Amino acid sequence: ESYHKPGLDNLLEDRETIIWSMLVRSRYGGMGGDMTMLHSYAKEWNRRFANDCEVPNPVKQRVAPSLPETECLRWSTLPTIIHQTSIRQSTARVQPIVEKGLL
């Protein structure tokens, strides 16, 4: 069973949504270093999306190890891959807790 609303993955295809979510989060405040980090990440992802260049091999190997080495991975597809991976990991970790009645 999925804990996510249908169509949620489509939001990750909207590059502006990803950038704005970082900037909106920074408006909630926090430690100065965190705000600087969020703004830096927003700028960096904006640059990556604008160029939509190929992800460097070390990043590609860490995020998508099953992807053939000859296949190109673009920055624009990376958020969706990360999101799908985190869904699988969360389900694998939470499901046993729910089944045992610990949550």
Secondary structure, DSSP 8 states (H G I E B T S, - for coil): ---S-TTHHHHTT-HHHHHHHHHHHHHT---HHHHHHHHHHHHHHHHHHHHT-B--HHHHHHH-TTS-TTS--BGGGHHHHHHHHHHHHHHHHHHHHHHTT--
